[in-house]
């Protein structure tokens, strides 16, 4: 009963969030909230293949388990994975704040705030890797704040970090915290720890965490095995070291660094500030101000939380991508914890002769977050979003017999891959990405995926058309219109 009482508020929060996530969960693939990559992820998982860089082997392993759940479409099941990961992150945030503040109210505010951020919510109801990434970041912070004297905990922490890198490489930014050995509580000021020389380079600690990290990173050896299975979605065709390095390092995205300039940075900072203001609102910004101006201490928690907010904000600004705002989710983990701590501090400042107001204040703050989430439900609701399914079915049904369909853009390519490869619809046709044809690995994948076609080395669209004169050629209409333009 005592354990139930301890976690009852957390269970109620998880139940509330589970209801709103299920109520707004996309029934299948969705292009909403920049979710185009979902088609690539679920298709690679379902066909035993490898998705776009960096390959996401940890995600593939967990998603494979969710695909076995006999409910809804394949994409619905991976959407469920995102929701479950977000709920687990909410619970970790609750435990982190309880370990820092010891009050149920602060932990409840922090976990509710994170779970109802629109950015977090949007990634909890579609197929993407960012919900699982947020869980790894939260677990990482929990290990950092709640140190254990048991050597095994160092090893487990390293494994968690390695598996997190197997889901998304931006966990790299958290790795420096692994090698700051602070054996004291999360409230101990850093200057005191430094003065006592307890932040030392301990060889045993480093060896345990590095060995765990290496073991966790072994998940990447899954990629060559999957690549060797010759699935139709097989980015990099990573059956050798060259392909594996190309995939894991995300080499195809390096060119985006060339787009950095003063104008872009200015626009990025403006977009970042506007986005955070929209996510946090005035109350959230006030909470951040209270933490940084009043509650801030040079302790290991604030070191980690400020680092996370700063480094992921910088990365989201510098990374040249339309959906770079999703990299702010780890920053929102820290900010939500700050909101919980600041709310607790404000309530505790109520004068003793007005203590009867305290429960009203707590109830008011929690009610505000809940009501705000309920009001946000219509704009977050994807439960009736069948746009991708309708689009793909029109295209596939209207394609001539044995047609070659050239696609452009992630939305159309991954949507057709999903239905064509995962569900084996229209096995007579061939779906080819015009964007990827310049990649030699993609040409190799096309050769074994469509053995009845003539595809020579370094073939482009025109070459494939000329070498297969009996096959109708189709291209998609612009602006995601469900139209197919074909020539005999």
Beta strands, then each sheet from edge to edge (+ up, - down):
strand 1: 404-407
strand 2: 430-433
strand 3: 473-476
strand 4: 484-487
sheet 1: 2+ 1+ 3+ 4-
end
